[in-house]
Amino acid sequence: MKKLYMIGNAHLDPVWLWPWQEGFQENKATCRSVLERLSEYEDVIFTSSSAQFYEWIEKNDPEMFAEIEKRVREGRWVICGGWWVQPDCNIPCGESFARHALLAQNYFKEKFGVTAKTGYNVDSFGHQGMMPQILQLSGMENYVFMRPGPHEKGLPARNFIWESDDGSKVHAFRLPFSYCTFGRLEDHMRACKEEFDAGVDELMCFYGVGNHGGGPTIENIETVKKLQKEWDDIQIIFADPDFYFEKLRERKYELPVVHGDLQHHSSGCYSAESQVKRYNRKAENALLRAEKFSVMSKLITGHGYTEGLTEGWKRVLFNQFHDILAGTSIQKAYEDTRNEFGEALSIAARNENNSLQAISFHIGIEQEENMLPAVVFNPHGWEVEEYVEVETGMFGNSCRGESYIVKDSSGHVVPSQKISSDAKVNGRNRIVFQACVPSLGYAVFRIYAVEPEQEQEHAPCALVLENEKVRVQFEEKTGAMVSIWDKENKIEYCDGVFGRAVVVKDNSDTWSHGVTRFHETEGFFVPQSVKKTEDGPVRSSIRVISKYKNSTLVQIYTLYKEDSSVRVSAKINWQENFRCVKIQFPVALDQYRGIYEIPFGCIEKACNGEEEPVQRWMDLSGMQEGNHKVICGVGILNDCKYSACMEHNCMEMTVLRSPVYAHHNPYILDEEEDDYQFTDQGIQNFCYTIVPHLGTGKEAHLVQRAEELNQPCVTVIETYHKGDYPQKAELMTVSESHVVLSALKKAEKDRGYIVRLYETEGKECRADICLHFLEKTIHAEFKPYEIKTFFVSESMDAEPSKVNFLEWEE
């Protein structure tokens, strides 16, 4: 006989059309209602996710928390979704997913003696393709979701095996119709009755009032009991997702395998409300960098600074809730979000500063006349060639002069250049110099004020950026590039106007329901000024100021002398509504493939113009048939954008959208209304880097380049003092360049450290990870795109051990 498993739940959005304070109250009201239903009906089972909700109750109503604990231990209140909240499942970085599991699953284990077995993101707007591996490493073997629906993503069945690129698999289930019920439950159950997969006699049916909480009602439960008696052909069972998946495994059904991501639903969510997405990226990277530098400080000085880092992560994870991070909440909610991300950023900054200055102040630096010492710290697991900016002059420890030279820790002069200072006062100067910094380490540089040299005469300021590697030509008419010429390999990368900002009509709601492409061009930003602003021994820059109606875009394009990439710093003041802004990059290729970074991996997508979620980089590579069939391409890195598309041979990075806040179809906006609040109004800053490359994107090391953009080196201006620490130091090296350090942190419970790495190019390999200050080496075999986490004890006798995201041995 077929079995219909009734899953009682109460989907609660802690923030959406209301602020978090209202969600906080509704969480308590929902839990009280559920506890009453469990007391009234002995066979009812309740399923609930999100550790944040439990922590709220633990702190605010300990008596109710004790009641919940009792029901959990009875097995009638079932915890699923072992993450801090139900997050957006495209935008958080890989490490954020790991921290959701670390904090939530350990919380559940400590408070209730259980961990979640089933991942649970019923309302999230799409699910990235590395999720099966992430779930497995989070201690979960099942997954429940609803979006995208059948009209958005065809699947072979509601029950299937979901597989990621590393080979990890989980049992997955797509909910029929809804995760909650507002109308007659009997109608919903009758609809679900028709949704059994062929050859599978089990199906879940979710019920209970939701979105603003609520849970199973008396009427709901009585309806189920009535139909238990009336339906002869189907057995109706009060159950939970864990029980359901256990029964699937017992029956040994042959389920189809689905590989890749689960998209698209509400494609506008990848770009709506730029501010929250920018804060998210900055806070994630600030916390990750602070953790690494804390370990560096602990190993070098004996003092590690971690105060508040866990709380900082909780603030980030909460604001990754799908209706917050997707940009679909009311405007007021984003005032709270700004404050919470600000709290996380401040916590990270304090710990980072304490860690770095604990090291730098104990490096031996002898006094020299007119010399300013600077210690540059590298947070990455590889040696970095970085361009560092330092401002000096006027007061305190500074070197005063009109010209400067910079020497590295070995006394060799490195390329440097005087540039425009941040402070617009006399006597304050800014210098940029080239710094080579050891892997997860530091190096001391010395800045000397010298007599000014006679300035070299420069050729007329043509709209060209050029070094020995590339020549980049700009066009005054469009303010965009028209040529990126690889001088050594004889490759032209531009297929027409390259890097132009286009304005696209977008009358969709905040989510962009039913929209997969933003392609109706309305106009372009028109240049008002195109001017070369720098031309020196380290770098050259061109500034383009352009306008569209009432909006202004300023972009500064910079080419460094030793680099073939074009780095762009952008500021937009956006004053338009119902439009989106994209930057277009047509690449000179005849055959091509488009790749987007996703958390802990990447995915190939058709170049069909559909909007895709992206992390820090995308790449279009292929063949130039008329150029000896050379393989080449262009990568685009970014520091805070998450939406892009590729149509034919043109990449487009979506900069912003400007719908009305929290506008959901089918609500019809009043054209006469002038009091609507629109997203993305005003000034925002962002950076991106154009990386032309020979070969495929993998050979361009885009992951490492994107890490360097998002977690730049940190410079500490120092003084003269005695010290025992060397002029440069290296904490860690990894033998394989495509095995990338994701996290280095203090272990949560045991005395030691957590090291997490992942393979980035789809190649099996053996990597040696050397931890120099601990005198330990991790020897690890990596499958393609595999994530591996190790616990490294402080004890010199203990060998490193493999653990999961919970920091438990596997």
C-alpha positions, 0 to 999 in steps of 0.5 A: 500500500502507498504511504503518505507521510504527513510532516508537521512544520511551521516555516518561519521567516525571521525577517521578510515583510517584518523586522527580526524583532517580530520574527523573534516574537513569532518564534516563541508563539509558534513553539508554544502553539506546537508544544500545546498540540504535542500535548493534545495529540500523542501521535503528532510529530513536529519538524523544525530547523534553524539553530538560531531559533532555539538559541533565541528561546534558550536565552529568552524563555528557558522554561519553554526551552526545557519543554522543547528539549523534553520533546526532542529527546522523546523523538516527537520534536525532530530537528532537521536542517543542521544549519544556523538558519535556512540560508540563501543557497547560492550566495554564501561562500563555501566557508559560510556553509561550513560554519552553518554546520559547525555552529548549528550541529554542535549546538544541537548536539550539546543542547539536545544530544542529537544532530540533524540528518536531513538538510532542509531548505524548503524556501531557498531560491535555488541550490548550488551544485556542490551542496551534496558534498557540503551536506555530507560533510555537515553530517547530513545524508538527505535533503528537502527543498521545493524551489525550483518547481517543476515548471522551472527545473525538470527532474526525473522524479520527486525522489532522487539521488543528488550528486556533486562533482566530487562524487558525494551523494545524498537522497533528495526530495522536492516538495509537492506544491507547498511547505505549508498550508493556508487553505483546506488541508484536505485539498492539499492532501488530495493534490499530493496523492497524485504525486507519487513517483512511478515505482515508489510507494512513499511520499511526504506531504508537508502541512502547518501554517507558515511563513510567519510561523504558526505550525500544525493547527487543531483543524489540520490534525483533525483533517489528517485523522479523518482521512486516515479513516476514510482513505482505503488505498493510502496509509497516512502516517504522522512522521518526520523527514528522517523517518521517511528517508529511512523507509526509502533506504529500507525499500531499496528503491532504484532512484534516478541520479541528478548531477549539477545544480538545482536552478532557476527560481527568482533569478533577480535574487542574485543581484537585488539589494547590492548593499547586503551582498557587499556587506556579506562578502566583506564580512565573510572575508574579514572573519576568515582573514582574522582567523588565519592571522590569529593562528599566525599570531598564536604560533609565532608569539604564543598569543592568539586573538579570537575574542567574539569571532564566533559571535561575528560568524553568527551575525553573518550566518543569520543575515544569510537567511534567504529572504535577507541575503536575496534582497527580498525583505522590506527596506527597514530590515536592511538597516538592521542587517547593516548593523549586524554585518558591521558588528561582524566586521568590527569584531574581525578588525579588532582581532586581526589588528591585535594579531598582526601588531603582536607580531610586527612590534617584535620584529627587529627594525633598526632606526634609519634616517628618513625611513618608514618600515612597513610589514606586509602580511599575506593571508593566503596559502601561497606566495603572493606578488601584491601591489601595496599602498602606504600613506605617509608624511606630516606627523609621527612616524613618517618619512617626509619627502617628495620622492621615495624608494622601497627596499624589501627585507633583503635590501633589494629595491622594489618598483614603487610609485608616488600616487594621489593621497587619500588625504587632500592636504599638503605634506601627505603622500601615498606610495604604491610598491610591489611586494613579494610576501611568503605563503601565509606569512609576512615580510618587512619593507622599508620606505625611504624618502630620497632627493627628487629625481628629474621627472621623465618626459612622457609621451602624449597621453594617448588612451592606452594602457601598455606594458611588456605583456599587453596593450589596452586601447580605449575608445573616447566615444564609448569610454570602453576598451576596444582592444586587449592585445597580448603582445607575446602570444599575438592574441586579441581578446576583445570582440568589439566594445569591451567593458561598456556599461549597459542599462536594461529595462527591468519591470519585474518584481523584487524576485524577478518571478518568471524572468530568467534573462535581462536583455532588453537594452534601453541605453548605455552610459555615455562618457563625459570624461576619459583621461589618463590619470597615472603613468609611472614605473609601477602602474598606469591608469585611465579614469572614465566618467560616464552618465546615464540620465541622472546617474553617474559611473566612475571607473578607474582602469589600472594596468600594473607593469608586471601584470597582464590583468586590468584592475577596475575600481568603480563607483556608481551613483544610481538614481533610476528605477525599474532598470538594471545595469550590466557591464558587457565583455564580448570575447574574441572566440569562435568556440567557447564554454562558460564557467561560473564559480560556485561555493567550493567549486565551479560549474559550466553553463550554456551561453544562452543569456540566462542569469546565473548565480556566481561567486568571485569569478566567471570565465569564458574560454575557447578557440580562435579558429583563425589564429592557429586554433589557439586556446585562450579566454578571459576571466572576470573577478569581482569583490561583491557581485553575484549575478552574471550571464553569458550570451554567445561570446559575451559575458555580462556582470550584473551590477545592480537592479532597482525594483521596489523593495519587497514587491511580490507578484501579483501585487500591481503597483500604482503608477501614480504612487510616488512614495515607493522605496526602490533598491540600490539607490545612491552610491555604491563601490565595487571592484572587478578585474579583467584577466586575459589568459592563454589556455583555459581558465584553470591555467589562469589560477582564477581561484587564487586571483579571486582570493587575493582580490577579496582578501588582500594583504594587510600592511602595518606601519611600524616603528624602530624597535628591537625584536626577536622575530625575523624580517620575513616568515612563512607559516605554511606551504601547499605543494599543489597550486590547485589545492587551495587553503580555504580556512585556518582557525583555532579548533572549537574544542580541542587544543589545536587548529583546523586546516581546510583545503579544496581541489579547484581544477577537477584533477586528482592529486596528492598534496603535501601541506607543510605547517612550518611553525608546528613542524608537521606535514599533512599528506593528503589525496584529493579527488576532483573538487574534494574538500578536506578538513584536518585537525592539527593538534598543538601536541608535537607528538600527535599526527594530523587527523581528518575531520568533517565540518563539525570538527569531528573525526570521520 
